[in-house]
Amino acid sequence: MADAEQNMNIITDADNEIWEAISGVGLVIDDDLIASDEQKEKEIKEINKIIDILESQNIPLITCNKIPNNDKLKKLRGVSFIILDWNLIGLGEEQKSEGIVGPQESSNDELNIEFLMKLKENFLLPVFILTNEEVDDIEEKLKKEKLIEENKPQFIFVKRKNALLKQDELKKCMIEWVKSSSPIYMLELLESKINSAKKDTFSMFYNMSPNWVNILYQQAVADKIDPVQDIFETIIRNIENRIVPLELDTTIQEKIKNDSDSITDDNTLKQEKFNVSSGRIMIKAEYIKKDIIDLDLGYLFYDEQKKEYLLNVTPTCSNINRGEKKPTYFIIKGLCVTDSDIDNQKKILIEQLNVGERTCLHNKISKETVVKSLLKNNQITKYYLTFISERDDIIRFKFKTLKSMEKKEMDDIVKNLKLVGKILPPFITDIQLHLSQYLIRQGLPRLPLP
């Protein structure tokens, strides 16, 4: 038993790799950080001992004796973890007038919870709550506010103050926090790769010329294209192509596999599966952070009156304003595949079988099988997409509906339509490839030539 417990406390090489990916600047919030002369003469407080342990592990720390106000909270990018004293001492009116969010004893819990709510909305990082109260009491308060939920990865760890005095205790907690949730692990791993690629990209351009931004700007202006967008796309392309393939720790990979195998198909998970599958194909309208939608490639709209979809398939080079030549936009229309269409496709599948199979499978070909067959057989004249709308199982875009127009006409059309989302590569790229084959197909005579 003792050996098993000892093995659980051992930090492996794989754990150290995770730690290197997630460790960074820590924020410590504790009123004991400011002590009077009398207090300084006493024994060093526990929070100071915790800080000494963390600094001995080369972890940079930001310390403060009160909860940061909203303006400061927005500037906490790059913080890897937070240590919060649950029992902060109340602040005076003078400090309140300076914009400091300081809990009074009567509302200490409420303000702590408000702070944690804002952290949950804006950040994905672990918070260690230190207290001298009963841990279960605080956890119960957090459960009422759904800051701690059953059967879900937690980002809040409530501990007695002396718990983090153990060597590597915070390190072990953070590693287990990452390993407990595959999305958190993927995020942390991807962030480390992106940050490395970003640094390499900017270093490369700076070594080429300290004026690289100005040079790219001049070139874009000379080409009569949007210089800001061109610089942005140049940077993104370089970063994207520098990201090395992700390598998953074998323990994490096995956990992801086991968790995937344990997923059951109840109604809640069916909805979640639809949402995730939809996220692979497009960014839904509610997640597009734009007040004014640009008419870029991939934007999908829905006409409530005509019950049809409009997809922007405009190549990037066509919507560039080059002097007198105005941008040209291209759209294709899509309609929901009806039950009648599904039945017709089912008949086609049955006709492809031999007589014996037709008899056995006549009523056993599911709608899902038919939908999959449509998706696998996108034709030169049409293209099928699924997981776009909960209302429509599958949408068929017909290339013969292709229409070109100038920006004003495009604006007039889409302003009264509902934005569904933005179709992502490689799906929008595949649609464009099929469309190009449709446009350049060779016409053949009705009768064969002699």
Secondary structure, DSSP 8 states (H G I E B T S, - for coil): -HHHHHHHT---HHHHHHHHHH--EEEEE-GGGS--HHHHTS---HHHHHHHHHHHTT--EEEESSB--HHHHTT-TTEEEEEEESS-----HHHHHTT-B---GGGHHHHHHHHHHHHHHH----EEEEESS-HHHHHHHHHHTTSS-TTS--SEEEEEGGGGGSTTHHHHHHHHHHHT-HHHHHHHHHHHHHHHHHHHHHHHHHHH-TTHHHHHHHHHHHTTS-HHHHHHHHHHHHHHHH-------HHHHHHHHHHHHT----HHHHHHHHHHHHHHHEEEGGG---SS----TTEEEEETTTTEEEEE---GGGG--BTTB--EEEEEEEEE--HHHHHHHHHHHHHTS-HHHHHHHTTT--HHHHHHHHHHT--SSEEEEESS-SS-SEEEEEEEEEEEEEHHHHHHHHTTSEEEEEE-TTHHHHHHHHHHHHHH-----SS---
